[in-house]
Amino acid sequence: MATIRKLRGKWQVQIRRKGHKSISRTFSTKGAATTFTRRVEFEMDVAQNPDDVSALSQITLAELITRYRDTVTPTKKGIRQETSRMNYILKQPISQLTLDRLTTGVFARYRDDRLQQVGPQKVRHELNAFSVVLTHGQTRLGYTASRHPYRSH
């Protein structure tokens, strides 16, 4: 978030955003300060959410799940249950979709279809597994989409 204030006859800009270094600059005009603020915040947004869809079209959800299952799941207490859940999800058609094709609608259809077969708690566990895997892909592996397709769901 940016703050622009008048200080000793000049305009001071302070930009603070989580995950970035704080930036502070002084300008002689308010217009220059506002322009600088917009440019820096835009650059921060682009750095957090690159629109490189070509990278997302190269990896499938199955690859991401497999990587998570093989690296993160063994460190967890419920390894047996989570491995079983991940293996089941890997057999489903949704896992063959590339990351750029994942939408909230895809997850809603999966949820609705799955609720016809099993109880709601099992479906919640599976949807949570999707969320955890996608979050891991974003934060640890660098597969960042402009939005998390499951979070808005």
C-alpha positions as CSV (number, residue, x, y, z in Angstrom):
1,M,0.0,0.0,0.0
2,A,1.3,3.4,-0.9
3,T,1.1,6.6,1.2
4,I,1.7,10.0,-0.3
5,R,2.1,12.9,2.1
6,K,3.3,16.5,2.1
7,L,6.5,16.9,4.1
8,R,8.4,20.2,4.4
9,G,7.1,21.5,1.1
10,K,7.7,18.3,-0.9
11,W,5.8,15.1,-1.5
12,Q,7.0,11.9,0.2
13,V,5.9,8.5,-1.1
14,Q,6.1,5.4,1.1
15,I,5.2,2.0,-0.4
16,R,4.9,-1.0,1.8
17,R,3.8,-4.4,0.6
18,K,4.3,-7.8,2.2
19,G,7.0,-9.8,0.5
20,H,8.7,-6.6,-0.9
21,K,11.2,-4.1,0.5
22,S,9.7,-0.8,1.7
23,I,10.3,2.0,-0.8
24,S,10.5,5.7,0.1
25,R,11.1,8.6,-2.3
26,T,10.5,12.4,-2.2
27,F,9.2,14.4,-5.2
28,S,8.7,18.1,-5.8
29,T,5.2,17.7,-7.2
30,K,2.3,15.5,-6.2
31,G,1.8,14.4,-9.8
32,A,5.3,13.0,-10.0
33,A,4.7,11.2,-6.7
34,T,1.4,9.7,-7.9
35,T,3.0,8.5,-11.2
36,F,5.9,6.9,-9.4
37,T,3.5,5.2,-7.0
38,R,1.3,3.7,-9.7
39,R,4.4,2.5,-11.7
40,V,6.0,0.8,-8.7
41,E,2.8,-0.8,-7.5
42,F,2.1,-2.1,-11.0
43,E,5.6,-3.6,-11.1
44,M,5.0,-5.3,-7.7
45,D,1.7,-6.7,-9.0
46,V,3.3,-8.1,-12.1
47,A,6.1,-9.7,-10.1
48,Q,3.5,-11.4,-7.8
49,N,1.2,-12.5,-10.7
50,P,3.1,-13.1,-13.9
51,D,0.8,-13.7,-16.9
52,D,3.0,-16.4,-18.3
53,V,0.3,-18.8,-19.2
54,S,2.6,-20.8,-21.5
55,A,4.4,-22.1,-18.4
56,L,1.1,-23.1,-16.8
57,S,0.1,-24.9,-20.0
58,Q,3.2,-27.1,-19.8
59,I,2.4,-28.8,-16.4
60,T,-0.6,-30.9,-15.5
61,L,-2.3,-31.1,-12.1
62,A,-1.1,-34.7,-12.0
63,E,2.5,-33.7,-12.2
64,L,2.0,-31.2,-9.4
65,I,0.1,-33.7,-7.2
66,T,2.8,-36.4,-7.8
67,R,5.6,-33.9,-6.8
68,Y,3.7,-32.9,-3.7
69,R,2.9,-36.5,-2.8
70,D,6.5,-37.6,-3.2
71,T,8.1,-34.6,-1.4
72,V,5.7,-33.1,1.1
73,T,3.4,-35.9,2.1
74,P,6.1,-38.2,3.6
75,T,6.8,-35.5,6.2
76,K,3.3,-35.4,7.4
77,K,1.7,-37.4,10.3
78,G,-1.2,-38.7,8.1
79,I,1.0,-40.0,5.3
80,R,-1.1,-43.1,4.7
81,Q,-4.4,-41.3,4.3
82,E,-3.0,-38.5,2.3
83,T,-1.0,-40.8,-0.1
84,S,-4.2,-42.8,-0.6
85,R,-6.2,-39.6,-1.3
86,M,-3.6,-38.3,-3.8
87,N,-3.4,-41.6,-5.6
88,Y,-7.2,-41.6,-6.0
89,I,-7.1,-38.1,-7.4
90,L,-4.4,-39.0,-9.8
91,K,-6.7,-41.6,-11.4
92,Q,-9.4,-38.9,-12.0
93,P,-9.7,-37.0,-15.3
94,I,-9.4,-33.7,-13.6
95,S,-5.7,-34.5,-12.8
96,Q,-4.9,-34.6,-16.5
97,L,-5.8,-30.9,-17.0
98,T,-3.0,-28.4,-17.3
99,L,-2.8,-25.7,-14.7
100,D,-4.0,-23.0,-17.2
101,R,-7.3,-24.9,-17.7
102,L,-8.2,-25.2,-14.0
103,T,-11.2,-23.0,-13.1
104,T,-13.7,-22.9,-10.3
105,G,-16.2,-24.5,-12.6
106,V,-13.9,-27.6,-13.0
107,F,-13.7,-28.0,-9.2
108,A,-17.5,-27.4,-8.9
109,R,-18.2,-30.2,-11.4
110,Y,-15.7,-32.5,-9.6
111,R,-17.4,-31.7,-6.3
112,D,-20.9,-32.3,-7.6
113,D,-20.0,-35.6,-9.3
114,R,-18.1,-36.8,-6.3
115,L,-21.0,-36.0,-3.9
116,Q,-23.1,-38.5,-5.9
117,Q,-20.6,-41.2,-5.0
118,V,-19.3,-40.5,-1.5
119,G,-20.2,-38.5,1.6
120,P,-19.5,-34.8,2.0
121,Q,-16.6,-35.2,4.4
122,K,-14.6,-37.3,2.0
123,V,-15.3,-34.7,-0.7
124,R,-14.1,-31.9,1.7
125,H,-10.8,-33.8,2.2
126,E,-10.3,-34.2,-1.5
127,L,-11.1,-30.5,-2.2
128,N,-8.7,-29.5,0.6
129,A,-6.0,-31.7,-1.0
130,F,-6.5,-29.7,-4.3
131,S,-6.1,-26.5,-2.5
132,V,-3.0,-27.6,-0.6
133,V,-1.4,-28.9,-3.8
134,L,-2.1,-25.7,-5.7
135,T,-1.0,-23.4,-2.9
136,H,2.2,-25.5,-2.7
137,G,2.7,-25.1,-6.4
138,Q,2.3,-21.3,-6.1
139,T,4.4,-20.7,-3.0
140,R,7.2,-23.3,-3.2
141,L,7.5,-24.2,-6.9
142,G,6.8,-20.9,-8.6
143,Y,3.8,-22.0,-10.7
144,T,1.9,-18.8,-10.1
145,A,-1.4,-18.1,-11.8
146,S,-3.1,-14.8,-11.8
147,R,-5.5,-16.3,-9.3
148,H,-5.8,-19.4,-7.3
149,P,-8.6,-21.3,-9.1
150,Y,-9.9,-23.0,-6.0
151,R,-9.7,-20.2,-3.4
152,S,-12.6,-18.2,-4.9
153,H,-14.7,-21.3,-4.7
